[in-house]
Amino acid sequence: VEGSPADCVKLAFGELCPKPDLVVSGINGGLNVGINVLYSGTVAGATEGAVFGIPSVAVSLEYDDHAKFDKAGELAVRMIEQILAIRDSDKHQLYNINIPTVAFQRQPEVRIVPMATVGWPAEFDQRVDPKGRRYYWAMGTPAVPAAGEMTDLEALQKGYVTLTPLR
């Protein structure tokens, strides 16, 4: 199916398959963390499943030229099995998993954390491509969350795999 992740999930429910027990969107190459969750197609695919009342999980792996999608998949399956075993079906239908590349350099540690809601700065570098066209390269670095409860952004910066229940 060609389309956005949310459109693919909607088409699957409407035309291609019976109602599934679970929706997994991803594994996305690149983290979907903090406020950027609001722009994520991967998270939107999972959100569409949750809208239909189906437990749904978005899974993202930090971008790397040699990303270990197989290992990320194995880790995600173990986490999803645990989510399904202990979740409170009346409260949470939607989850976001982010896996940093450093997680495979040691035994991965998981933190259940809320989504960071601080904005990222709008910083851009104006450049010119080989054809003489002007373009802008996003330069903003993640904002630093205020001291207090650890969020997905801070946990990932510390090398933890994150699980964030979303609503």
C-alpha positions as CSV (number, residue, x, y, z in Angstrom):
1,V,0.0,0.0,0.0
2,E,1.4,3.4,-0.9
3,G,0.3,6.3,1.3
4,S,1.0,7.9,4.7
5,P,1.2,5.4,7.6
6,A,-2.2,6.6,9.0
7,D,-3.8,6.2,5.6
8,C,-2.4,2.7,5.3
9,V,-3.8,1.7,8.7
10,K,-7.2,3.2,7.8
11,L,-7.3,1.4,4.5
12,A,-6.3,-1.9,6.1
13,F,-9.2,-1.6,8.6
14,G,-11.7,-0.5,6.0
15,E,-10.9,-2.8,3.1
16,L,-8.1,-5.2,3.5
17,C,-8.3,-7.1,6.8
18,P,-10.4,-7.9,9.8
19,K,-9.9,-5.8,12.9
20,P,-6.4,-6.8,14.2
21,D,-5.4,-7.3,17.8
22,L,-2.4,-4.9,17.5
23,V,-1.0,-2.2,15.3
24,V,2.7,-1.7,15.1
25,S,3.9,1.3,13.0
26,G,7.6,1.3,12.1
27,I,10.4,0.6,12.6
28,N,11.1,4.1,11.5
29,G,14.7,5.1,10.7
30,G,15.1,8.2,12.9
31,L,13.8,9.0,16.4
32,N,10.3,10.4,17.1
33,V,10.8,12.1,20.4
34,G,9.6,15.1,22.3
35,I,7.4,17.6,20.6
36,N,8.4,16.1,17.2
37,V,6.0,13.2,17.9
38,L,3.3,15.6,16.7
39,Y,4.8,15.6,13.2
40,S,5.6,11.9,13.0
41,G,4.1,9.7,10.3
42,T,5.1,6.7,12.3
43,V,3.3,7.9,15.4
44,A,0.3,8.9,13.2
45,G,0.0,5.3,11.9
46,A,-0.1,4.0,15.5
47,T,-2.5,6.8,16.5
48,E,-4.9,5.7,13.8
49,G,-5.0,2.2,15.3
50,A,-5.6,3.7,18.8
51,V,-8.5,5.8,17.4
52,F,-10.1,2.5,16.4
53,G,-9.6,1.1,19.9
54,I,-6.7,-1.2,19.1
55,P,-3.5,-1.3,21.1
56,S,-1.0,0.5,19.0
57,V,2.8,1.0,19.1
58,A,5.1,3.3,17.1
59,V,8.7,2.1,17.0
60,S,11.6,4.3,16.0
61,L,15.4,3.6,15.8
62,E,17.9,6.4,15.9
63,Y,19.3,7.1,12.4
64,D,22.5,5.4,11.6
65,D,24.1,4.4,8.3
66,H,24.4,0.8,9.6
67,A,21.2,0.7,11.7
68,K,20.5,-2.6,13.3
69,F,16.8,-3.0,12.4
70,D,16.9,-6.7,13.2
71,K,18.1,-6.1,16.7
72,A,15.7,-3.2,17.1
73,G,12.9,-5.5,16.0
74,E,13.8,-8.2,18.5
75,L,13.9,-5.6,21.3
76,A,10.6,-4.0,20.2
77,V,8.8,-7.4,20.1
78,R,10.0,-8.1,23.7
79,M,8.8,-4.7,24.8
80,I,5.4,-5.0,23.1
81,E,4.8,-8.4,24.6
82,Q,5.3,-6.9,28.0
83,I,3.1,-3.9,27.2
84,L,0.3,-6.2,26.2
85,A,0.7,-8.4,29.3
86,I,0.5,-5.5,31.8
87,R,-1.4,-2.6,30.1
88,D,-4.6,-1.2,31.5
89,S,-6.8,-1.5,28.5
90,D,-9.1,1.2,29.7
91,K,-6.4,3.8,30.0
92,H,-3.7,3.4,27.3
93,Q,-4.0,2.3,23.7
94,L,-1.1,4.2,22.2
95,Y,2.6,3.8,22.9
96,N,5.8,5.3,21.5
97,I,9.1,3.3,21.6
98,N,12.4,5.0,20.7
99,I,15.7,3.0,20.5
100,P,19.0,4.8,20.5
101,T,21.9,3.2,18.6
102,V,24.0,3.0,21.8
103,A,21.4,0.5,23.1
104,F,23.1,-2.3,21.2
105,Q,26.6,-1.5,22.6
106,R,25.5,-2.9,26.0
107,Q,22.4,-4.5,27.6
108,P,19.6,-2.1,26.7
109,E,17.9,-0.3,29.6
110,V,14.3,0.9,29.2
111,R,12.8,3.9,30.8
112,I,9.0,4.6,30.9
113,V,8.9,8.4,30.5
114,P,6.6,11.2,29.5
115,M,6.9,13.1,26.2
116,A,9.1,16.2,26.4
117,T,7.0,19.2,25.5
118,V,9.7,21.9,25.2
119,G,10.0,23.3,21.7
120,W,13.1,23.1,19.5
121,P,14.7,26.3,18.3
122,A,14.0,27.4,14.8
123,E,17.6,27.8,13.7
124,F,18.5,27.4,10.0
125,D,21.6,27.6,7.9
126,Q,21.0,29.1,4.4
127,R,22.9,27.2,1.8
128,V,23.1,26.9,-2.0
129,D,22.9,23.6,-3.9
130,P,25.1,22.7,-6.9
131,K,22.4,24.1,-9.3
132,G,22.6,27.5,-7.5
133,R,19.2,27.1,-5.7
134,R,18.9,28.4,-2.2
135,Y,17.8,26.0,0.6
136,Y,17.7,25.9,4.3
137,W,19.2,23.3,6.6
138,A,17.7,22.8,10.0
139,M,20.4,23.5,12.6
140,G,18.4,23.6,15.9
141,T,19.5,21.3,18.6
142,P,17.1,19.7,21.0
143,A,16.0,22.1,23.8
144,V,17.1,21.2,27.3
145,P,14.1,20.1,29.4
146,A,13.7,21.8,32.8
147,A,15.0,20.0,35.8
148,G,12.6,17.5,37.4
149,E,11.0,14.4,35.9
150,M,13.0,12.7,33.2
151,T,11.3,12.9,29.8
152,D,11.8,10.9,26.5
153,L,14.3,13.5,25.2
154,E,16.5,13.4,28.3
155,A,16.4,9.6,28.6
156,L,17.4,9.1,25.0
157,Q,20.3,11.6,25.5
158,K,21.4,9.3,28.3
159,G,21.3,6.2,26.1
160,Y,18.1,4.7,27.4
161,V,15.4,3.0,25.2
162,T,12.2,4.9,25.9
163,L,8.6,3.8,26.2
164,T,6.2,6.7,26.3
165,P,2.4,6.2,26.7
166,L,0.6,8.7,24.6
167,R,-3.0,10.1,24.7
